[in-house]
Amino acid sequence: MHLEDFAALGRSGLRVSPLALGTMTFGESFVWQARASRPAAILDRYLDRGGNYLDTGRGDIKPGGQTIVGNYLGQRAASRDRLVLGAKFGVEQQEEGQGREAIVAACEETLRRLRTDYLDLFWLDNWDMQVPLDEILAGLNDLIRSGKLRYFGISDAPAWKVAHAQVIAQFHGWAPFIGLQIEYSLAARLFESELIPMARGMGLGVVSHSPLNGGLISGKYNRRNIANFESEHASPFAVQPDAQRLDIVDALIRIADELETTTARVALAWALARPAVSSTIIGVHTLEQLDDDLGALYVRLSPEQTATLDVLTLPVPSLDLPLVLQNAAPSSCVDYDTIKRRLP
Protein backbone atom coordinates (compact mmCIF):
# COMPACT_ATOMS: atom_id res chain seq x y z
CA MET A 1 0.00 0.00 0.00
CA HIS A 2 1.17 3.54 -0.77
CA LEU A 3 -0.05 7.05 0.02
CA GLU A 4 -0.99 7.36 -3.66
CA ASP A 5 -3.39 4.41 -3.37
CA PHE A 6 -6.36 6.74 -3.12
CA ALA A 7 -9.78 5.44 -2.09
CA ALA A 8 -13.15 6.99 -2.89
CA LEU A 9 -14.88 8.48 0.15
CA GLY A 10 -18.27 6.83 0.07
CA ARG A 11 -20.15 7.21 -3.22
CA SER A 12 -18.54 10.56 -3.97
CA GLY A 13 -15.85 11.48 -6.46
CA LEU A 14 -13.53 12.52 -3.62
CA ARG A 15 -10.47 10.26 -3.45
CA VAL A 16 -8.23 10.31 -0.37
CA SER A 17 -4.94 8.82 0.78
CA PRO A 18 -5.14 5.85 3.17
CA LEU A 19 -3.32 7.96 5.78
CA ALA A 20 -4.48 11.56 6.25
CA LEU A 21 -2.24 14.11 7.94
CA GLY A 22 -3.93 15.81 10.89
CA THR A 23 -2.64 19.37 11.29
CA MET A 24 -4.73 20.79 14.13
CA THR A 25 -1.89 20.51 16.66
CA PHE A 26 0.66 22.34 14.50
CA GLY A 27 -0.09 25.66 16.18
CA GLU A 28 -1.45 24.35 19.46
CA SER A 29 1.02 26.03 21.81
CA PHE A 30 4.62 27.09 22.22
CA VAL A 31 5.35 23.76 23.92
CA TRP A 32 4.04 21.74 20.98
CA GLN A 33 5.80 23.96 18.47
CA ALA A 34 9.06 23.49 20.34
CA ARG A 35 8.63 19.74 19.91
CA ALA A 36 7.58 20.00 16.27
CA SER A 37 10.19 19.41 13.62
CA ARG A 38 8.98 22.41 11.60
CA PRO A 39 5.40 21.97 10.31
CA ALA A 40 6.47 22.96 6.79
CA ALA A 41 8.98 20.11 6.73
CA ILE A 42 6.31 17.65 7.88
CA LEU A 43 3.92 18.89 5.19
CA ASP A 44 6.69 18.69 2.57
CA ARG A 45 7.50 15.09 3.52
CA TYR A 46 3.85 14.00 3.49
CA LEU A 47 3.13 15.59 0.10
CA ASP A 48 6.41 14.39 -1.43
CA ARG A 49 5.46 10.83 -0.46
CA GLY A 50 2.21 11.22 -2.40
CA GLY A 51 -0.28 12.06 0.36
CA ASN A 52 -3.21 14.27 -0.56
CA TYR A 53 -5.52 14.60 2.48
CA LEU A 54 -4.91 17.30 5.10
CA ASP A 55 -7.41 17.27 7.97
CA THR A 56 -7.16 20.65 9.68
CA GLY A 57 -9.70 20.09 12.47
CA ARG A 58 -11.76 22.83 14.11
CA GLY A 59 -10.35 26.27 13.51
CA ASP A 60 -12.76 27.94 15.92
CA ILE A 61 -11.14 26.03 18.81
CA LYS A 62 -7.52 25.79 17.60
CA PRO A 63 -7.02 28.17 14.66
CA GLY A 64 -3.22 27.99 14.68
CA GLY A 65 -3.01 24.76 12.69
CA GLN A 66 -5.22 26.10 9.90
CA THR A 67 -3.22 29.32 9.78
CA ILE A 68 0.03 27.37 9.41
CA VAL A 69 -1.43 25.25 6.60
CA GLY A 70 -2.79 28.39 4.93
CA ASN A 71 0.60 30.10 5.04
CA TYR A 72 2.20 26.95 3.66
CA LEU A 73 -0.25 26.75 0.76
CA GLY A 74 0.10 30.47 0.11
CA GLN A 75 3.70 29.80 -0.89
CA ARG A 76 2.83 26.65 -2.88
CA ALA A 77 -0.36 27.58 -4.71
CA ALA A 78 0.31 25.03 -7.44
CA SER A 79 -0.19 22.16 -4.99
CA ARG A 80 -3.73 23.19 -3.97
CA ASP A 81 -5.57 21.41 -6.78
CA ARG A 82 -4.14 18.00 -5.91
CA LEU A 83 -5.03 18.31 -2.21
CA VAL A 84 -8.11 17.34 -0.24
CA LEU A 85 -8.50 20.01 2.45
CA GLY A 86 -10.80 19.01 5.28
CA ALA A 87 -12.00 20.95 8.34
CA LYS A 88 -14.60 20.66 11.10
CA PHE A 89 -17.22 23.01 12.47
CA GLY A 90 -19.60 22.74 15.39
CA VAL A 91 -20.76 24.31 18.62
CA GLU A 92 -19.76 24.23 22.24
CA GLN A 93 -22.39 24.07 24.96
CA GLN A 94 -22.00 27.73 25.84
CA GLU A 95 -22.22 28.99 22.26
CA GLU A 96 -25.08 30.33 20.18
CA GLY A 97 -26.97 28.03 17.81
CA GLN A 98 -25.38 26.56 14.70
CA GLY A 99 -27.96 27.89 12.22
CA ARG A 100 -27.55 28.58 8.53
CA GLU A 101 -25.78 31.92 8.95
CA ALA A 102 -23.37 30.52 11.54
CA ILE A 103 -22.49 27.60 9.26
CA VAL A 104 -21.72 29.89 6.33
CA ALA A 105 -19.69 32.19 8.60
CA ALA A 106 -17.70 29.24 9.99
CA CYS A 107 -16.86 28.08 6.48
CA GLU A 108 -15.78 31.54 5.36
CA GLU A 109 -13.55 31.95 8.43
CA THR A 110 -11.96 28.58 7.68
CA LEU A 111 -11.36 29.58 4.06
CA ARG A 112 -9.63 32.77 5.20
CA ARG A 113 -7.34 30.90 7.57
CA LEU A 114 -6.50 28.29 4.92
CA ARG A 115 -6.11 30.96 2.21
CA THR A 116 -8.19 29.02 -0.29
CA ASP A 117 -11.38 29.66 -2.26
CA TYR A 118 -13.03 26.35 -1.43
CA LEU A 119 -13.01 23.45 1.01
CA ASP A 120 -13.06 19.87 -0.22
CA LEU A 121 -14.64 18.46 2.92
CA PHE A 122 -16.44 20.08 5.87
CA TRP A 123 -17.30 17.88 8.86
CA LEU A 124 -20.26 18.67 11.10
CA ASP A 125 -18.95 18.12 14.63
CA ASN A 126 -21.12 18.21 17.76
CA TRP A 127 -24.31 19.39 16.03
CA ASP A 128 -26.65 21.77 17.79
CA MET A 129 -29.80 19.89 18.80
CA GLN A 130 -31.64 23.22 19.21
CA VAL A 131 -31.37 23.95 15.48
CA PRO A 132 -33.60 21.98 13.07
CA LEU A 133 -31.53 19.47 11.13
CA ASP A 134 -33.02 20.64 7.83
CA GLU A 135 -31.67 24.16 8.50
CA ILE A 136 -28.17 22.77 9.03
CA LEU A 137 -28.39 20.73 5.82
CA ALA A 138 -29.78 23.71 3.91
CA GLY A 139 -26.81 25.82 5.00
CA LEU A 140 -24.36 23.16 3.88
CA ASN A 141 -26.19 22.80 0.57
CA ASP A 142 -25.97 26.59 0.07
CA LEU A 143 -22.19 26.38 0.51
CA ILE A 144 -21.96 23.68 -2.14
CA ARG A 145 -24.08 25.65 -4.59
CA SER A 146 -21.91 28.73 -4.02
CA GLY A 147 -18.74 26.79 -4.86
CA LYS A 148 -17.19 27.30 -1.43
CA LEU A 149 -17.58 23.64 -0.50
CA ARG A 150 -17.34 20.39 -2.47
CA TYR A 151 -18.59 17.81 0.05
CA PHE A 152 -19.53 17.49 3.71
CA GLY A 153 -19.63 14.76 6.32
CA ILE A 154 -20.56 14.22 9.94
CA SER A 155 -18.37 13.40 12.93
CA ASP A 156 -19.10 11.28 16.01
CA ALA A 157 -22.88 11.27 15.65
CA PRO A 158 -25.38 8.47 16.45
CA ALA A 159 -26.50 6.29 13.57
CA TRP A 160 -30.14 7.40 13.81
CA LYS A 161 -29.11 11.04 13.39
CA VAL A 162 -27.06 10.32 10.30
CA ALA A 163 -29.86 8.26 8.76
CA HIS A 164 -32.37 11.01 9.57
CA ALA A 165 -30.18 13.60 7.85
CA GLN A 166 -29.79 11.47 4.73
CA VAL A 167 -33.56 11.07 4.42
CA ILE A 168 -34.10 14.84 4.79
CA ALA A 169 -31.46 15.58 2.15
CA GLN A 170 -32.97 13.09 -0.27
CA PHE A 171 -36.47 14.49 0.27
CA HIS A 172 -35.36 18.04 -0.53
CA GLY A 173 -32.97 17.10 -3.32
CA TRP A 174 -30.00 18.49 -1.33
CA ALA A 175 -26.46 17.18 -1.24
CA PRO A 176 -26.12 14.41 1.40
CA PHE A 177 -23.35 13.52 3.82
CA ILE A 178 -20.66 11.53 2.02
CA GLY A 179 -18.67 10.43 5.03
CA LEU A 180 -18.58 9.60 8.71
CA GLN A 181 -15.60 10.49 10.91
CA ILE A 182 -15.18 8.44 14.08
CA GLU A 183 -12.57 7.47 16.64
CA TYR A 184 -11.42 3.99 15.67
CA SER A 185 -8.56 1.91 17.04
CA LEU A 186 -7.90 -1.43 18.68
CA ALA A 187 -8.89 0.26 21.94
CA ALA A 188 -12.04 1.94 20.57
CA ARG A 189 -14.28 -0.41 18.58
CA LEU A 190 -17.81 0.17 19.85
CA PHE A 191 -18.77 1.78 16.54
CA GLU A 192 -18.40 -1.57 14.77
CA SER A 193 -21.74 -2.72 16.15
CA GLU A 194 -23.88 0.02 14.61
CA LEU A 195 -22.22 3.02 12.97
CA ILE A 196 -19.92 1.18 10.59
CA PRO A 197 -22.60 -1.23 9.29
CA MET A 198 -24.85 1.83 8.86
CA ALA A 199 -22.14 3.66 6.93
CA ARG A 200 -21.54 0.68 4.65
CA GLY A 201 -25.24 0.21 4.06
CA MET A 202 -25.83 3.89 3.22
CA GLY A 203 -22.72 4.34 1.10
CA LEU A 204 -20.85 6.62 3.51
CA GLY A 205 -17.08 6.58 3.56
CA VAL A 206 -15.47 6.22 6.97
CA VAL A 207 -12.54 8.37 8.11
CA SER A 208 -11.05 7.26 11.42
CA HIS A 209 -9.11 9.36 13.87
CA SER A 210 -7.00 8.54 16.96
CA PRO A 211 -5.78 5.16 15.58
CA LEU A 212 -3.21 4.97 18.39
CA ASN A 213 -5.78 5.88 21.05
CA GLY A 214 -4.06 9.14 21.92
CA GLY A 215 -0.69 7.38 22.10
CA LEU A 216 -1.83 4.88 24.74
CA ILE A 217 -1.36 1.88 22.40
CA SER A 218 1.61 3.27 20.47
CA GLY A 219 4.07 1.25 22.55
CA LYS A 220 5.34 4.29 24.41
CA TYR A 221 3.80 2.92 27.61
CA ASN A 222 3.96 -0.75 28.58
CA ARG A 223 3.96 -2.82 31.75
CA ARG A 224 7.62 -2.08 32.41
CA ASN A 225 7.44 1.70 32.21
CA ILE A 226 3.84 2.47 33.17
CA ALA A 227 5.13 4.39 36.19
CA ASN A 228 6.49 7.01 33.76
CA PHE A 229 2.95 7.93 32.75
CA GLU A 230 2.09 9.62 36.04
CA SER A 231 5.34 11.60 36.07
CA GLU A 232 4.85 12.81 32.50
CA HIS A 233 1.14 13.63 32.82
CA ALA A 234 0.57 15.96 35.74
CA SER A 235 -3.06 16.56 34.79
CA PRO A 236 -5.52 14.46 36.83
CA PHE A 237 -7.68 14.21 33.70
CA ALA A 238 -5.05 12.33 31.68
CA VAL A 239 -6.26 8.85 30.73
CA GLN A 240 -3.89 6.22 32.06
CA PRO A 241 -3.45 2.92 30.18
CA ASP A 242 -5.73 0.36 31.82
CA ALA A 243 -5.38 -3.42 31.92
CA GLN A 244 -7.01 -3.91 28.53
CA ARG A 245 -4.77 -1.35 26.83
CA LEU A 246 -1.71 -2.96 28.38
CA ASP A 247 -2.88 -6.33 27.03
CA ILE A 248 -3.21 -4.73 23.60
CA VAL A 249 0.30 -3.30 23.82
CA ASP A 250 1.69 -6.69 24.91
CA ALA A 251 0.20 -8.30 21.79
CA LEU A 252 1.35 -5.46 19.55
CA ILE A 253 4.92 -5.78 20.86
CA ARG A 254 4.95 -9.55 20.18
CA ILE A 255 3.67 -9.09 16.63
CA ALA A 256 6.04 -6.19 15.99
CA ASP A 257 8.93 -8.46 16.99
CA GLU A 258 7.68 -11.16 14.62
CA LEU A 259 7.51 -8.67 11.73
CA GLU A 260 10.66 -6.75 12.73
CA THR A 261 8.80 -3.45 12.82
CA THR A 262 7.48 -1.02 15.43
CA THR A 263 4.51 -1.32 17.75
CA ALA A 264 2.88 1.84 16.37
CA ARG A 265 3.13 0.53 12.82
CA VAL A 266 1.37 -2.70 13.77
CA ALA A 267 -1.47 -0.77 15.44
CA LEU A 268 -1.80 1.46 12.39
CA ALA A 269 -1.66 -1.51 10.02
CA TRP A 270 -4.59 -3.05 11.90
CA ALA A 271 -6.56 0.21 11.51
CA LEU A 272 -5.68 0.56 7.81
CA ALA A 273 -6.98 -2.94 7.09
CA ARG A 274 -10.51 -2.26 8.38
CA PRO A 275 -12.80 -2.95 5.39
CA ALA A 276 -15.06 0.08 5.86
CA VAL A 277 -12.33 2.70 6.36
CA SER A 278 -11.34 4.98 3.47
CA SER A 279 -8.70 6.98 5.36
CA THR A 280 -7.12 7.12 8.82
CA ILE A 281 -5.93 10.42 10.34
CA ILE A 282 -2.51 10.50 11.97
CA GLY A 283 -1.18 13.36 14.09
CA VAL A 284 2.58 13.87 14.39
CA HIS A 285 4.93 16.43 15.89
CA THR A 286 8.23 15.38 14.30
CA LEU A 287 9.51 14.06 11.00
CA GLU A 288 10.61 10.89 12.79
CA GLN A 289 7.04 10.23 13.96
CA LEU A 290 5.73 10.82 10.45
CA ASP A 291 8.22 8.42 8.90
CA ASP A 292 7.40 5.77 11.49
CA ASP A 293 3.66 6.11 10.89
CA LEU A 294 4.04 6.03 7.10
CA GLY A 295 5.95 2.78 7.49
CA ALA A 296 2.66 1.16 8.53
CA LEU A 297 1.61 1.26 4.86
CA TYR A 298 4.06 -1.57 4.18
CA VAL A 299 3.16 -3.79 7.14
CA ARG A 300 1.06 -6.85 6.31
CA LEU A 301 -0.60 -8.68 9.17
CA SER A 302 -1.31 -12.38 8.72
CA PRO A 303 -4.86 -13.64 9.35
CA GLU A 304 -3.60 -15.22 12.58
CA GLN A 305 -2.01 -11.98 13.77
CA THR A 306 -5.15 -10.03 12.93
CA ALA A 307 -7.28 -12.55 14.83
CA THR A 308 -4.97 -12.32 17.85
CA LEU A 309 -5.49 -8.56 17.98
CA ASP A 310 -9.20 -8.67 17.18
CA VAL A 311 -10.13 -11.00 20.02
CA LEU A 312 -8.61 -8.65 22.62
CA THR A 313 -11.34 -6.06 22.06
CA LEU A 314 -14.25 -7.76 20.31
CA PRO A 315 -17.17 -5.30 20.46
CA VAL A 316 -20.33 -6.74 21.93
CA PRO A 317 -23.40 -6.05 19.75
CA SER A 318 -26.09 -4.27 21.73
CA LEU A 319 -28.89 -6.23 20.08
CA ASP A 320 -29.18 -9.76 18.69
CA LEU A 321 -31.21 -9.36 15.51
CA PRO A 322 -33.57 -12.07 14.25
CA LEU A 323 -31.90 -14.29 11.65
CA VAL A 324 -33.89 -12.82 8.77
CA LEU A 325 -32.69 -9.32 9.67
CA GLN A 326 -29.10 -10.47 10.19
CA ASN A 327 -29.09 -11.81 6.64
CA ALA A 328 -30.53 -8.57 5.28
CA ALA A 329 -28.24 -6.21 7.20
CA PRO A 330 -24.97 -4.93 5.73
CA SER A 331 -22.00 -6.91 6.94
CA SER A 332 -19.99 -5.58 9.83
CA CYS A 333 -16.25 -5.20 9.45
CA VAL A 334 -15.66 -8.05 11.90
CA ASP A 335 -16.44 -11.68 11.11
CA TYR A 336 -16.72 -13.05 14.63
CA ASP A 337 -17.08 -16.69 13.60
CA THR A 338 -13.96 -16.53 11.44
CA ILE A 339 -11.99 -14.92 14.26
CA LYS A 340 -12.99 -17.63 16.70
CA ARG A 341 -12.02 -20.38 14.24
CA ARG A 342 -8.54 -18.88 13.79
CA LEU A 343 -7.81 -18.67 17.49
CA PRO A 344 -5.98 -21.58 19.17
N, C-alpha and C positions, 0 to 999 in steps of 0.2 A: 504494500500500500504506500502511496505517496501523497503529499499535500495537493498535487495536481489531480488526484483522483476525485474529482468533484461529484457530489451527489445532489440530485434534485431535492429541494425542500418541499415535501408534500407533492401536490399536483400542480405546483407552480413551475414557472420557467427559471426560477432562481436556483443556481447551482453553487454549492458551498464546499469548502475544503473539509476533510474529515476532522481536522483539528482547527478550531477557531482561536484566534488570539484575543483574550480579554484584556482590555486596556484601562479599565476603570481605576485601577490602583496606581497608574503611572504618576498621577499628580496628587496622591492621597495626602502626603505630609512630607515634611523635611526628612523625617526618619526613613520613610520608604524610599524617597528619592536618593538618600545617601547610600542605600543598599542597592539601588537600581544600577545596572550597568549601561546607563544612557538609554532612555527609551527609544531614541532614533536608531541606535544600533540594533536593538531588539526588533524594531519594525523592519529595518533593512534585512536582517537575517531571515525573518519569517517570510517576507515577500520574495527575497532571492531564492528561497527554497520552494517557491511556488504557491504559498498560501494566499488565499483571497478574502477571508472572512475576518473582519475586525469587529468585535462586539464591544461597544464603548460604554455600556451600562447606562445608569441614570445620571444625567448631567445636572439635574436639579439638586441632587444630594451630593455628588462628587464631580463638580464640573472640570476639575483639573485635568483628568484623563482625556476628556473630549477636546479640551483646548490644546493639549500636547499633540494629539492626532491631527487636529486641524492645522496647527502650525507645520507639522511634518508634511501634510498633503499640500499645503500652500507652496512649498518649495519643490513638490514633485507632482504637479498637476497632471502630467501625462499618465500617472499610475491610477488616477481615480476611476476610469472607466472599467478597469479589470477587477476592481474591488467590490466586495459586498460590505457596506457600512451598516451596522445595526446599532440600535440604541433602545432604551426603555423609557417609559413615562408612567406616572401613576400618582397616587396621593398618599400623604401621611394622615394619620388620624386627626391631627389638629388643623389640617388644611381645608381650604374651600373645596367645593365640589369639582369633579373632573368632567364638566360639561363640554359642549362642542367648542366654545371659544377657548377654553383652557387647553383643550387637546391641540388645537391649531397653534396656540401660542407656545406650547411646549415643543412642538415640532420646529417652529421657526427659531426658537432659542437654540435648539440642538443644531440646526443647520448653520446658525451663525458661529457657534463654537467650533464646529467641524469644518467650517469654511467650504461648504459645498452647496449646490443648488437643490439636491434631492437626497433623500434617505432610501436605501434599498429595503430596509426592514425596521419596523417600529413595533416594539413589544409592549402590550398593555400589561402593566405590573401593578398588582394591588388595586383592582378596580374599585370605584366608588359606588357602593351599593345604594346610595341616596340618589344617584343619577340614573334615569332609565337607560337600559342597555341599548335601546334603539338610538338614543341620542349619541352615545359613545360611538356606535358603529357608523352613524351618519357623519360624524365629525371625521372619522378615519376615511370614509369614502370620499368626503370632500377633498381631503389631502391628496388622495390618489388622482382624482379628477383634475386637480390643479397642477399635477406633475411634481409636487414636492415629496411624494412618497410612492414607492413601487408596490410594496407589500406590507402586511402587518400580521402579527401573531399575538399570542397571549401567554403569560408566564404564571406558573404556580397557581392555577385556578382549578376548582373542582370540575369533574367531567360534565356534570349536569349544566354548569354555566357555559361551558364551551359549546355543548350541543345546542343549548338555547340560543346562543349567539349565531350559530351557523344557520339555524332555522329562520331567525329574523332576517339575516342577510339574504338568504335565498328568497324569502317572501317579498322583500323590497327590490330585489335585483341589484343589491349592493355587493361590493367585493367582500369575500369572506376571510376569516383567519386562514393562513396557510401553514402555520406552525405552532407548536407548543414547546415552551421552554420550561424545563424542570430540573431540580437537583437529582442527579442519578450517579450512583457509585455502588461499589460492593457493600458499603455501609448504609446506603439509602436506596431501598428497592420497593418501598410500599406502592409506588406508582405503577408497578407492573401488574397489579391486580385489577386496575380500573382505567387509569388515564392512558396508558400505552395501548391497550387493546382498543380503547375509544379512538385514539389518534390514528391507529392503523385502519380501523373501520371507516373513519370519516375522511381519510386521505390527508391527514395533517402530518407534516414532517416534525420530527422531534429533535430539539437541540438541548443537549444536557450540559449542566454546569456543575462545578464542584466535584469532578471525577475522583479527586483524591481526598474528598471529605474534609476540606479545609486543611489539608496536610496531615490529618490524623492517621491516614493509611498510606502515607508516602514512604514509610520506612524510617522516617526521622526519629520516631518514638517507638520503642519496642520494650519487651519485658526487662531488658538489662539496663535501659537508661530512662525508664519512665519517671524516675525521680527528677530528671532535668526539666520535666514539663512545668512543675510548680515553680521552679526557680526562674524559668524564662517567661512565664505568664503570670504576672502579678495580679491581673484582673480576676476577681472572684467569679466573673461571668464566663471565663474561658472554659471551653468544653474539654474535659480531660478524656483521653482514650479509656474506654471501659473494657470489660473482659472480652466482649464480642469483637471490638476493634483490634484488640491485641491478638486474638485468635486469627483474625483476617491477616494481620501483619505477619504472624508466624508462617501462615500458608504462603503468603506472597514471597517471603524471604526464601523458603524452600524451593519454590518454583523458579525464582530469579536465579538461584544457584544452579538449578538444573539447566537453565537456558543461558547461563553466563551473561546475565543482564542485570538491570537494577530493579529494585522493588517498585519504584514509581512507574517504570515502564510496563511492568506486568499488570499493575492496577489499571493503567490507561489502556493497555491492550485489551483487557477484559471489557472496559467501557466501550471501546471502539467497535468491538465485535457484536454489540447488541443489535439485533436485526432491525429494530424500529428507528434507530438513531441515525440521523443524517449528519450531524456534526456535534463535536464535544468541545466545550470552551475550556481552555487552559489559561491560568494566570501566572505570570512569571515576573521576577524582579531582576534576574541576571541572565546574561547570554548562556551561562553554563546550565541554568535551569531550563531554558528554552531548548538547548541542544539535547538535554537528557529527555525531556518530554517528547520531542520530535522523534527520538529513537524508538518510541513505542510503536510507530508506524510499521516497523520492520520486525516486531515481535509476533510470533505465531504460537498461540496456545494450542496444545493438543486437546482432543475431546476429554481425555481423562483429567488434564489440568484444569480445564474449564469447569468440569463437574465437581472437582475438589473445591474450587472457589465458590461455585453456585450454592452448594449445600450448606455452606456456613451461614448464609443469610437468606434462605428461601422465604419469599414473602408468603404470608398466609392469606388466601383469598377471604374476603369478608362475607361471601355468600356462595353457597354451593348451588349452582343453577341446575334445573332439571336437565336431563340428558338431551332432550330435543333442543333446548336453548344453548347448551354447550356446543352442540354440533353446528348451530347457526351463527354463533358468535365469532368474531375475528380472533385469530389465534394470538395468544400472549407471546411474549418474547422468551418465555421459559417453558420448556417441555419437561414437566416434573417427572413423568414416567421414565423418560430417557435418562434423566440425571440419576434417578435411583438405580436404574439398571447398570450404569457405568461405575457406581460406587462399589468398593470392595465389601 
